[in-house]
Amino acid sequence: THSTGMAEPSPISQGAEAPQSAGAAPFQANSWAALPTEHAEAEDFSSEPLEQRLKSNDLSRRCSAYADAQAKMDADGGDEIFTLFGAHVETALAETLPKGQDAALNALAAYLKHCPGIDQRSKDVLPWVRKLAEHKSIDKPKMQQLAPAVILLIAEIAECPAVLQELTNCLSDLEDAKKKNAGFLKKQIAFIIKLVGSLLADFGVKRMAPKLGYLSFVLKYISDSDRGIREACYGVFVELAAWVGDISDLIKPMDEPQKKEVAKRLAEPERKTEPLRRYRGEAASSGPAAGASSKATADDIFEKVDPFKKLPKGWCISAVTSMEKWKEKLQHLQVLSSVLEGPADRHLLSPSENYASLIPTMQRMLKGESNIPVLTEVAKCMGLVAKGLQKHFDKLARQLLPVALARINDKSVWKTNCLIERVEQLLWSVPLDVLLEELPAHFSSKSLFVKKEALNLLMRALELPQVLEIYPDATQRFFHASATLALPLVDDSGNTVRQE
């Protein structure tokens, strides 16, 4: 008899009842027919029309069609193949078995890479993000492996904010769904958060800035009981650190155990400067994805903050002048400084007409406040506003600078942690020229202390980052003006002044 390379048929094939081990699933009588022989070869369907195979209910025929379509699209086989495959994308997205998904999504990737005019069809391709994220097999390894590559290609066309919005909407709907399969839901959530990390890894922090809002749900899920979700969340923060370095501000809302875990993972941080991908609409240039400057600024990462919207209802700085106890004054001013501090340090205060309302009270307190902690606090508010607004505070900062400088003769307050640092912060808003215009009166003072401190202020100002940002050659640029102010002090009667 002809040998098939298989064991002799069991009694099942002859209608006899087969013995079963305890707990085993019933053996189906026709299961032998489903097992291929050792040397079986895949059937060749290439002679059948491609469109017919794409429409076929037979998985093997569709897989054959997907493979042929992919080969033709990769080889630029003309517009016809893209039109043909494009008509069957929905079928490709709906494949449920790993074999079909593998062939279909690889063909879809080729379509997204090479289809003529695809970069103008973001509205057409964007819905595919959600179809993949909500796929009934998205919890399976094959889909988790294949889908991200397709979604990243869609992001090249539709851009990261739009893709992120699709993922965010999907996540929100999953959370609101009444009927939930807990295990499937967990894997779906982990998949979406992993995609956020992948978008960040490939496109960089300028295109996937935290201000797009994804950190809210990443922070929400980082303490989840599911390990896969936690790992996905940690992956996002590791990617962020690779792009921006210090992420301490971004992880402030975390609980201590999660902060420690992030710190542990960042013990040897990777640093990234150039993204791997760019949008199709960006001009091609040398480098992996140099269509836009890859260096991220605070503006790219964070939203600007209007501090007046965060102050308690009815809070007004002028109320401090009618308070009798210094601790009340201090606490009242600390309400403002606490709102200013974070965004101001990152130059992220949003311009507003409301800052003008602060100036009269600040001037009054800078001029006459005798309590050192209170004066320190009002000066802190002044410096933070200047640093946070930069050039947008120029006009108002010019009104504050001479008033603050006038206290240079008071040794009790002209100290680094009280007034000096805050006067220097005004230089985030006003050009150095303005300070040079104010200093001559103090250089000609009869007080040795005032002359020495004025000279020290000038020398430090020439090297401040806020000055060098505008004038990288500040020392050379202002050499003549500085020398004109300082030379007369060479013959000063005070030895300490001459030494300075």
C-alpha positions in Angstrom: 0.0 0.0 0.0 1.0 3.6 -0.5 2.6 5.1 2.6 1.6 8.7 3.8 4.3 9.0 6.4 1.6 8.8 9.1 0.7 6.1 11.6 -1.9 3.6 10.7 -5.5 5.0 11.1 -6.9 4.6 14.6 -10.2 2.9 15.1 -11.8 6.4 15.1 -11.6 6.5 11.3 -13.3 3.1 11.1 -16.2 4.3 13.3 -14.9 2.7 16.5 -14.9 4.6 19.8 -11.5 5.8 20.7 -10.3 5.6 24.3 -9.9 9.0 26.0 -7.7 10.0 28.9 -9.4 11.5 31.8 -10.4 15.2 31.2 -9.3 15.1 27.6 -11.4 16.9 25.0 -13.4 14.6 22.6 -11.4 13.8 19.5 -13.2 14.8 16.3 -13.7 12.0 13.8 -12.5 14.1 10.9 -9.4 15.6 12.6 -7.0 13.4 10.7 -7.9 15.2 7.5 -6.9 18.5 8.9 -3.4 17.4 9.7 -0.9 18.0 6.8 1.6 15.4 5.8 5.2 16.0 6.6 6.1 17.0 3.0 2.9 18.9 2.1 3.4 22.0 0.1 1.3 25.2 0.0 -1.0 25.2 -2.9 -0.2 27.7 -5.7 -3.1 30.0 -6.5 -1.2 32.4 -8.6 -3.0 31.4 -11.8 -6.2 32.7 -10.4 -7.1 36.4 -10.8 -5.9 38.6 -8.0 -9.2 40.3 -7.4 -11.0 37.0 -7.3 -8.6 35.7 -4.6 -8.9 39.0 -2.5 -12.7 38.4 -2.5 -12.4 34.7 -1.8 -13.8 33.1 1.4 -10.8 30.8 1.4 -8.1 32.0 3.7 -5.2 30.4 1.7 -6.4 32.2 -1.5 -6.6 35.5 0.3 -3.1 35.1 1.8 -1.8 34.3 -1.7 -3.5 37.5 -2.9 -2.1 39.6 -0.1 1.5 38.3 -0.7 1.2 39.0 -4.5 -0.3 42.4 -3.9 2.5 43.3 -1.4 5.2 42.2 -3.9 3.7 44.3 -6.7 3.2 47.4 -4.4 6.8 47.1 -3.1 8.0 46.9 -6.7 5.9 49.9 -7.8 3.6 47.8 -10.0 1.5 50.8 -11.2 -1.6 52.5 -9.9 -3.9 49.6 -10.7 -2.6 47.4 -7.9 -3.1 50.2 -5.3 -6.6 50.8 -6.5 -7.3 47.0 -6.3 -5.9 46.5 -2.9 -7.4 49.7 -1.6 -10.8 48.4 -2.3 -10.1 45.4 0.0 -8.5 47.2 3.0 -11.5 46.6 5.2 -11.2 42.9 4.5 -7.5 43.0 5.3 -8.2 44.8 8.6 -10.8 42.2 9.6 -8.6 39.1 9.3 -8.9 37.1 12.5 -6.4 34.2 12.1 -2.6 34.8 12.6 -1.8 33.5 9.1 -4.3 36.0 7.5 -3.2 38.9 9.7 0.4 38.4 8.9 -0.2 38.5 5.1 -2.9 41.2 5.2 -1.1 43.7 7.5 2.2 43.3 5.7 0.4 44.1 2.5 -1.3 47.1 4.1 2.0 48.4 5.3 3.3 48.2 1.7 0.1 50.1 0.6 0.7 52.9 3.2 4.4 53.2 2.2 4.0 53.3 -1.6 0.5 54.3 -2.6 0.5 57.4 -4.9 -1.0 60.4 -3.1 -1.5 58.5 0.2 0.1 61.5 2.1 -3.0 63.6 1.1 -5.5 61.0 2.4 -5.1 61.3 6.2 -8.9 61.4 6.7 -9.1 58.0 4.8 -6.4 56.2 6.7 -7.0 57.7 10.3 -10.0 55.5 11.1 -7.8 52.4 10.6 -6.0 53.2 13.8 -9.1 52.5 15.8 -10.1 49.5 13.8 -6.7 48.0 14.8 -6.9 49.1 18.4 -10.4 47.6 18.8 -9.6 44.5 16.8 -11.1 41.3 18.4 -7.6 39.7 18.2 -5.7 42.7 19.6 -5.0 40.7 22.7 -3.1 38.0 20.7 0.7 38.1 20.1 0.4 38.2 16.3 -1.8 41.4 16.2 0.3 43.0 19.0 3.3 42.4 16.8 1.9 43.6 13.5 -0.5 46.4 14.3 2.0 49.0 15.7 4.0 49.1 12.4 0.8 49.9 10.5 -0.2 52.6 13.0 3.2 54.2 12.9 2.9 54.4 9.1 -0.5 56.0 9.5 1.0 58.5 11.9 3.5 59.5 9.2 0.5 60.5 7.1 -2.1 61.7 9.6 0.4 63.0 12.1 0.8 62.1 15.8 -1.8 64.4 17.4 -4.6 63.0 15.2 -3.5 59.4 15.8 -3.2 60.0 19.6 -6.7 61.5 19.6 -8.0 58.2 18.0 -6.2 56.2 20.6 -7.4 58.5 23.5 -11.1 58.2 22.2 -10.8 54.5 22.0 -9.4 54.3 25.6 -12.2 56.5 26.9 -14.9 54.4 25.2 -13.3 51.2 26.6 -13.4 52.6 30.1 -17.1 53.7 29.7 -18.2 50.4 28.2 -20.8 48.6 30.3 -19.9 45.0 29.2 -16.2 44.4 29.8 -14.0 41.3 29.5 -11.4 42.2 32.1 -8.5 40.2 30.7 -9.1 41.5 27.1 -9.5 45.1 28.4 -6.2 45.0 30.3 -4.4 43.9 27.1 -6.1 46.5 25.0 -5.1 49.3 27.5 -1.5 48.0 27.6 -1.5 48.0 23.8 -2.7 51.6 23.5 -0.1 52.8 26.1 2.7 50.9 24.3 1.7 52.6 21.1 2.1 56.0 22.8 5.6 54.9 23.7 6.3 53.8 20.2 5.0 57.1 18.7 7.3 58.9 21.1 10.2 56.7 20.3 9.9 57.0 16.6 8.7 60.6 16.1 10.4 62.3 19.1 9.1 64.6 21.8 8.5 67.6 19.5 5.8 65.7 17.6 4.6 63.7 20.6 4.7 66.4 23.2 3.3 65.7 26.7 1.1 68.8 26.3 -1.0 66.7 23.9 -2.4 65.1 27.0 -1.4 61.5 27.1 0.4 61.8 30.4 -2.9 62.0 32.2 -3.9 58.5 31.4 -0.3 57.1 31.6 -0.1 58.5 35.2 -3.5 57.1 35.9 -2.6 53.6 34.9 1.0 53.4 36.2 -0.2 52.0 39.5 -2.6 49.5 37.9 -2.6 45.9 39.2 -1.8 44.5 35.7 1.9 44.2 35.1 1.6 44.6 31.4 -0.1 48.0 31.8 2.5 49.1 34.4 5.3 48.1 32.1 3.8 50.1 29.2 3.5 53.2 31.4 7.1 52.9 32.6 8.1 52.6 29.0 6.6 55.9 28.1 8.5 57.7 30.9 11.8 56.0 29.9 11.2 57.3 26.3 10.4 60.8 27.6 13.6 60.8 29.7 15.6 59.8 26.6 14.4 62.9 24.8 14.2 65.6 27.5 16.6 64.4 30.2 15.1 65.5 33.5 11.5 64.5 33.9 11.1 65.2 37.6 8.4 67.8 37.0 6.5 65.3 34.8 6.4 62.6 37.5 5.5 64.8 40.4 1.9 63.4 40.6 3.1 59.8 41.0 3.1 58.0 44.3 6.5 57.3 45.9 6.8 53.6 44.8 6.3 54.5 41.2 8.7 57.4 41.4 11.3 55.0 42.8 10.7 52.5 40.0 11.1 55.2 37.4 14.3 56.4 39.0 15.6 52.8 39.0 14.9 52.4 35.3 16.6 55.7 34.5 19.8 54.8 36.4 21.6 54.6 33.0 19.4 56.7 30.7 19.6 56.5 27.0 19.7 59.9 25.2 18.0 60.6 21.9 18.4 63.6 19.6 17.1 62.6 16.2 13.7 60.9 15.5 13.5 57.9 13.3 10.5 59.1 11.4 9.1 62.3 10.0 5.7 63.2 8.6 5.2 62.7 4.9 4.4 66.4 4.5 7.8 67.5 5.9 10.5 68.3 3.4 13.1 65.5 2.9 16.5 66.3 4.1 19.6 64.6 5.3 19.5 62.7 8.6 16.9 60.2 9.7 14.0 62.6 10.2 15.4 66.1 10.0 12.2 67.7 8.6 11.9 69.8 11.8 14.3 70.8 14.5 14.6 67.9 16.9 15.6 69.8 19.9 12.6 70.1 22.2 11.9 73.3 24.2 9.6 73.8 27.2 7.0 75.2 24.8 7.0 71.9 22.9 6.5 69.8 26.1 4.2 71.8 28.3 1.1 74.0 28.0 1.5 77.7 28.9 -0.2 78.5 32.3 -2.3 81.5 33.2 -1.6 81.8 36.9 -4.6 84.1 37.5 -6.9 81.3 36.6 -5.3 79.2 39.4 -5.5 81.7 42.2 -8.3 81.4 44.7 -11.5 83.3 43.9 -11.2 86.9 45.1 -7.5 86.8 45.7 -5.9 90.2 45.1 -2.3 91.2 45.8 -3.3 94.6 47.1 -5.0 93.1 50.1 -1.5 92.4 51.5 -1.0 96.2 52.2 -3.9 96.3 54.7 -2.7 93.2 56.7 -1.1 93.9 60.1 0.7 90.7 60.8 3.8 89.8 58.8 2.9 86.1 58.7 -0.5 86.9 57.1 1.3 89.0 54.5 3.8 86.2 53.8 1.1 83.5 53.5 -0.9 85.8 51.2 2.1 86.3 48.9 3.0 82.6 49.0 -0.4 81.8 47.4 0.9 83.7 44.3 4.4 82.4 44.3 3.3 78.8 44.6 1.1 79.2 41.5 4.0 80.9 39.6 6.9 78.7 40.5 6.6 75.6 38.3 5.6 77.2 35.0 7.8 80.2 35.6 10.9 78.1 36.0 10.1 76.6 32.5 9.3 80.1 31.0 5.7 79.0 30.5 3.6 81.8 32.0 1.0 82.9 29.4 0.8 86.6 28.7 -2.1 88.4 30.2 -3.2 92.0 31.0 -3.6 90.9 34.6 0.1 91.2 35.4 -0.2 95.0 35.4 -2.4 94.8 38.5 0.6 93.4 40.4 2.9 96.3 39.8 1.7 99.0 42.1 1.7 96.7 45.1 5.1 95.2 44.2 6.6 98.7 43.8 5.2 99.9 47.1 6.5 96.8 49.0 9.9 96.8 47.2 10.3 100.4 48.3 9.2 100.3 51.9 8.7 96.8 53.3 10.9 96.3 56.3 10.1 92.7 57.1 12.7 90.5 55.4 10.7 87.3 54.8 7.8 89.4 53.3 10.1 91.4 51.1 11.9 88.2 50.0 8.5 86.8 49.0 7.3 89.8 47.0 10.7 89.9 45.3 10.4 86.2 44.5 7.0 86.8 42.8 8.6 89.6 40.8 11.5 87.5 39.6 9.3 84.5 38.8 7.0 86.6 36.6 10.0 88.0 34.8 11.4 84.5 34.2 8.1 83.0 33.2 7.0 85.7 30.8 10.5 86.8 29.5 10.1 89.5 26.8 6.3 89.8 27.4 7.1 91.4 30.8 9.5 93.9 29.4 7.4 97.1 29.9 6.4 96.2 33.4 9.8 95.0 34.4 11.3 98.3 33.5 9.1 99.9 36.2 10.3 97.5 38.8 14.0 97.4 38.2 14.9 100.9 39.5 12.7 100.4 42.6 14.4 97.1 43.4 17.9 98.5 42.7 17.2 101.4 45.1 17.4 98.9 48.0 21.1 98.1 47.1 22.1 100.4 50.0 20.3 98.2 52.5 22.7 95.5 53.6 20.0 93.6 55.4 18.0 92.9 52.2 20.6 93.2 49.4 21.5 89.6 49.7 21.5 86.7 47.2 18.4 85.0 48.6 16.4 88.2 49.1 16.9 90.8 46.3 20.0 90.1 44.3 18.8 86.9 42.6 15.4 88.5 41.8 16.9 91.6 40.3 19.0 89.3 38.1 15.9 87.5 37.1 14.4 90.7 35.7 17.1 90.4 33.0 14.9 87.6 31.5 12.6 90.4 30.6 14.6 93.6 30.1 17.8 93.9 28.0 21.1 94.4 29.7 21.2 97.9 28.3 18.4 98.9 30.7 20.5 97.7 33.7 23.5 99.6 32.4 21.3 102.8 32.3 20.4 102.3 35.9 23.8 101.5 37.4 25.7 104.8 37.0 24.0 106.4 40.0 25.0 103.5 42.2 28.6 103.4 40.8 28.9 107.1 41.9 27.4 106.4 45.4 29.4 107.6 48.4 28.8 104.1 50.0 31.6 101.7 49.5 29.1 98.8 49.9 26.8 100.2 47.1 29.7 100.7 44.7 31.1 97.2 45.3 27.7 95.5 45.0 26.9 97.5 41.8 30.2 96.4 40.2 29.6 92.8 41.3 26.1 92.9 39.8 27.4 94.1 36.5 30.2 91.5 36.3 27.7 88.7 37.1 25.1 90.0 34.6 27.6 89.6 31.8 27.6 85.9 32.4 24.0 85.2 33.2 22.3 82.6 30.9 19.4 85.0 30.4 21.8 87.6 29.1 23.9 85.2 27.0 20.8 83.8 25.4 20.2 87.2 23.8 23.8 88.3 23.6 26.2 85.3 23.3 29.1 87.8 23.0 27.9 89.9 26.0 31.4 90.5 27.4 32.7 91.8 24.1 29.5 93.6 23.2 29.3 95.6 26.4 33.0 95.9 27.1 33.1 99.6 26.4 30.0 100.4 28.5 31.2 98.3 31.3 34.7 99.8 31.2 33.3 103.3 31.2 31.4 102.5 34.4 34.2 100.6 36.2 37.4 102.6 35.3 36.7 105.5 37.7 36.6 102.9 40.5 40.2 102.0 40.0 41.2 105.1 41.9 38.4 104.8 44.5 39.4 105.6 48.1 38.0 102.2 49.3 40.5 99.4 49.0 37.8 96.7 48.6 36.3 98.6 45.7 39.6 99.0 44.0 40.3 95.3 44.4 36.9 94.4 42.9 
